[in-house]
């Protein structure tokens, strides 16, 4: 999911936010802190760039 978010970061910010949010919650449930942090960062970047 985080790969999909990264792939769409220049095109469709709604997809970036959606994929990174899902990736964040999956990473949090799996206790994958690095992926959780990366997902939160990509989500924030998507929100910022979408205005």
KOLPA-884122 format. One record per residue: residue in one letter; x, y, z of N, C-alpha, C, O, CB in turn. Coordinates in steps of 0.1 Angstrom, whole numbers. Glycine has a CB too. Example, Ala and Ser with C-alpha at 12.3 -4.5 7.8 and 13.67 -1.06 7.14 Angstrom:
2
+----+-------+-------+-------+-------+-------+-------+-------+-------+-------+-------+-------+-------+-------+-------+-------+
: aa :   nxx :   nyy :   nzz :  caxx :  cayy :  cazz :   cxx :   cyy :   czz :   oxx :   oyy :   ozz :  cbxx :  cbyy :  cbzz :
+----+-------+-------+-------+-------+-------+-------+-------+-------+-------+-------+-------+-------+-------+-------+-------+
:  A :   132 :   -57 :    78 :   123 :   -45 :    78 :   132 :   -33 :    78 :   142 :   -33 :    85 :   113 :   -45 :    90 :
:  S :   128 :   -22 :    71 :   137 :   -11 :    71 :   129 :     0 :    79 :   134 :    11 :    80 :   141 :    -6 :    57 :
+----+-------+-------+-------+-------+-------+-------+-------+-------+-------+-------+-------+-------+-------+-------+-------+
END
This chain:
51
+----+-------+-------+-------+-------+-------+-------+-------+-------+-------+-------+-------+-------+-------+-------+-------+
: aa :   nxx :   nyy :   nzz :  caxx :  cayy :  cazz :   cxx :   cyy :   czz :   oxx :   oyy :   ozz :  cbxx :  cbyy :  cbzz :
+----+-------+-------+-------+-------+-------+-------+-------+-------+-------+-------+-------+-------+-------+-------+-------+
:  X :     8 :   -12 :     0 :     0 :     0 :     0 :     9 :    13 :     0 :     5 :    22 :    -7 :    -9 :     0 :    12 :
:  X :    19 :    12 :     8 :    28 :    24 :     8 :    34 :    26 :    -6 :    37 :    38 :   -10 :    38 :    23 :    19 :
:  X :    37 :    15 :   -13 :    42 :    17 :   -26 :    32 :    23 :   -36 :    36 :    32 :   -44 :    46 :     3 :   -32 :
:  X :    20 :    20 :   -34 :     9 :    26 :   -42 :     8 :    41 :   -39 :     6 :    50 :   -48 :    -4 :    19 :   -40 :
:  X :     9 :    44 :   -26 :     9 :    58 :   -22 :    21 :    66 :   -28 :    19 :    77 :   -33 :     9 :    60 :    -7 :
:  X :    33 :    60 :   -28 :    44 :    67 :   -33 :    43 :    68 :   -48 :    47 :    79 :   -54 :    57 :    59 :   -30 :
:  X :    37 :    59 :   -55 :    36 :    59 :   -70 :    26 :    70 :   -74 :    29 :    77 :   -84 :    30 :    46 :   -75 :
:  X :    16 :    73 :   -66 :     6 :    84 :   -69 :     9 :    97 :   -64 :     1 :   106 :   -65 :    -7 :    79 :   -65 :
:  X :    21 :    99 :   -57 :    23 :   112 :   -50 :    24 :   124 :   -59 :    22 :   135 :   -54 :    36 :   111 :   -43 :
:  X :    26 :   122 :   -72 :    26 :   134 :   -81 :    12 :   135 :   -88 :    10 :   146 :   -95 :    37 :   133 :   -91 :
:  X :     3 :   126 :   -88 :    -8 :   125 :   -96 :   -21 :   128 :   -88 :   -29 :   137 :   -91 :    -9 :   112 :  -103 :
:  X :   -24 :   119 :   -79 :   -37 :   118 :   -73 :   -35 :   118 :   -57 :   -33 :   108 :   -51 :   -45 :   106 :   -77 :
:  X :   -37 :   130 :   -51 :   -34 :   131 :   -37 :   -45 :   124 :   -29 :   -41 :   119 :   -18 :   -35 :   146 :   -33 :
:  X :   -57 :   122 :   -33 :   -67 :   115 :   -26 :   -63 :   100 :   -25 :   -65 :    94 :   -14 :   -81 :   116 :   -33 :
:  X :   -57 :    95 :   -35 :   -52 :    81 :   -35 :   -40 :    80 :   -25 :   -39 :    70 :   -18 :   -48 :    76 :   -49 :
:  X :   -31 :    90 :   -26 :   -20 :    90 :   -16 :   -25 :    89 :    -2 :   -20 :    81 :     6 :   -11 :   102 :   -19 :
:  X :   -34 :    98 :     1 :   -39 :    98 :    15 :   -46 :    85 :    19 :   -44 :    80 :    30 :   -49 :   110 :    16 :
:  X :   -54 :    80 :     9 :   -61 :    67 :    12 :   -52 :    56 :    14 :   -53 :    49 :    24 :   -71 :    64 :     1 :
:  X :   -42 :    54 :     5 :   -33 :    42 :     6 :   -24 :    44 :    18 :   -22 :    34 :    25 :   -25 :    41 :    -7 :
:  X :   -19 :    56 :    21 :   -10 :    57 :    32 :   -17 :    56 :    45 :   -11 :    51 :    55 :    -3 :    71 :    31 :
:  X :   -30 :    60 :    46 :   -38 :    58 :    58 :   -40 :    43 :    61 :   -38 :    39 :    72 :   -51 :    65 :    57 :
:  X :   -43 :    36 :    51 :   -45 :    21 :    52 :   -31 :    15 :    56 :   -31 :     6 :    65 :   -50 :    15 :    39 :
:  X :   -21 :    19 :    50 :    -7 :    13 :    53 :    -4 :    17 :    67 :     2 :     8 :    74 :     3 :    19 :    43 :
:  X :    -7 :    29 :    72 :    -4 :    33 :    86 :   -11 :    24 :    96 :    -4 :    19 :   105 :    -9 :    48 :    88 :
:  X :   -24 :    21 :    94 :   -31 :    13 :   104 :   -26 :    -2 :   103 :   -26 :    -8 :   114 :   -46 :    14 :   101 :
:  X :   -23 :    -7 :    91 :   -17 :   -20 :    91 :    -4 :   -21 :    97 :    -1 :   -31 :   105 :   -16 :   -25 :    76 :
:  X :     5 :   -11 :    95 :    18 :   -11 :   101 :    17 :   -10 :   117 :    24 :   -16 :   124 :    26 :     0 :    96 :
:  X :     7 :    -2 :   121 :     5 :     0 :   135 :     1 :   -13 :   142 :     6 :   -16 :   153 :    -5 :    11 :   138 :
:  X :    -8 :   -20 :   135 :   -13 :   -33 :   141 :    -2 :   -43 :   141 :    -2 :   -52 :   150 :   -25 :   -38 :   132 :
:  X :     7 :   -43 :   131 :    18 :   -52 :   131 :    30 :   -48 :   138 :    40 :   -55 :   139 :    22 :   -54 :   116 :
:  X :    29 :   -36 :   145 :    40 :   -30 :   152 :    53 :   -29 :   144 :    64 :   -31 :   149 :    43 :   -39 :   165 :
:  X :    51 :   -24 :   132 :    62 :   -21 :   123 :    64 :    -6 :   123 :    58 :     2 :   115 :    59 :   -26 :   108 :
:  X :    72 :    -1 :   133 :    74 :    13 :   135 :    80 :    21 :   124 :    76 :    32 :   121 :    82 :    15 :   147 :
:  X :    89 :    15 :   116 :    95 :    22 :   105 :    85 :    24 :    94 :    84 :    35 :    89 :   107 :    14 :    99 :
:  X :    77 :    14 :    91 :    67 :    15 :    81 :    55 :    25 :    85 :    50 :    32 :    78 :    61 :     2 :    77 :
:  X :    52 :    24 :    98 :    42 :    33 :   104 :    46 :    47 :   103 :    38 :    56 :    99 :    40 :    29 :   119 :
:  X :    59 :    50 :   105 :    64 :    64 :   104 :    64 :    69 :    90 :    60 :    80 :    87 :    78 :    65 :   110 :
:  X :    69 :    60 :    81 :    69 :    63 :    67 :    55 :    66 :    61 :    53 :    75 :    53 :    76 :    52 :    58 :
:  X :    45 :    58 :    66 :    31 :    60 :    61 :    26 :    73 :    66 :    19 :    80 :    59 :    23 :    48 :    66 :
:  X :    29 :    76 :    79 :    24 :    89 :    84 :    30 :   101 :    77 :    23 :   111 :    74 :    27 :    90 :    99 :
:  X :    43 :    99 :    73 :    50 :   110 :    66 :    43 :   112 :    52 :    41 :   123 :    48 :    65 :   107 :    65 :
:  X :    41 :   101 :    45 :    36 :   102 :    31 :    21 :   107 :    32 :    17 :   115 :    23 :    36 :    88 :    25 :
:  X :    14 :   103 :    42 :     0 :   109 :    44 :     1 :   124 :    46 :    -7 :   131 :    41 :    -7 :   101 :    56 :
:  X :     9 :   128 :    55 :    11 :   142 :    57 :    15 :   150 :    45 :    10 :   161 :    43 :    21 :   145 :    68 :
:  X :    24 :   144 :    37 :    28 :   151 :    25 :    16 :   152 :    15 :    15 :   162 :     8 :    40 :   143 :    19 :
:  X :     8 :   141 :    14 :    -3 :   141 :     6 :   -13 :   152 :    10 :   -19 :   159 :     2 :   -10 :   128 :     5 :
:  X :   -16 :   153 :    23 :   -25 :   163 :    28 :   -19 :   177 :    25 :   -27 :   186 :    21 :   -27 :   162 :    43 :
:  X :    -6 :   179 :    27 :     0 :   192 :    25 :    -1 :   196 :    10 :    -5 :   207 :     7 :    15 :   192 :    29 :
:  X :     2 :   187 :     1 :     2 :   190 :   -13 :   -12 :   192 :   -19 :   -13 :   198 :   -29 :    10 :   179 :   -21 :
:  X :   -21 :   186 :   -13 :   -35 :   187 :   -18 :   -42 :   200 :   -14 :   -52 :   204 :   -20 :   -44 :   175 :   -13 :
:  X :   -35 :   207 :    -5 :   -40 :   220 :    -2 :   -49 :   220 :    10 :   -54 :   230 :    14 :   -47 :   227 :   -13 :
+----+-------+-------+-------+-------+-------+-------+-------+-------+-------+-------+-------+-------+-------+-------+-------+
END
